[in-house]
Amino acid sequence: MDLDLVLVDINLSDGSGLDVARCAHGRGVPVLLVTGTCPQEAQVFAAGCLTKPYPQKDLLSAIDAIGAVIGGAKLPRRLPSGFNLFRTAA
């Protein structure tokens, strides 16, 4: 199955979302972390980080922004509050 994006929280009940993110990144799959506090090292393996809590529209906008960067399209004028985009070039 092809994956376009992995959306993962850092604190999972059965392990670390950071391990999931590193694995996805290693396989060339972009990662959007959703968490209360985004760790500094996330910039190495995540395309972006969205701070919880967030409204659904912010999640969708963050996904769209990552998709735009990966696809080489123009970024939206306004990014959601609490969203950090790490990957700025495809």
Secondary structure by P-SEA (a helix, b strand, c coil): ccccbbbbbcccccccaaaaaaaaaaacbbbbbbcccccccccccccccccccccaaaaaaaaaaaaaaaaccccccccccccccccccc
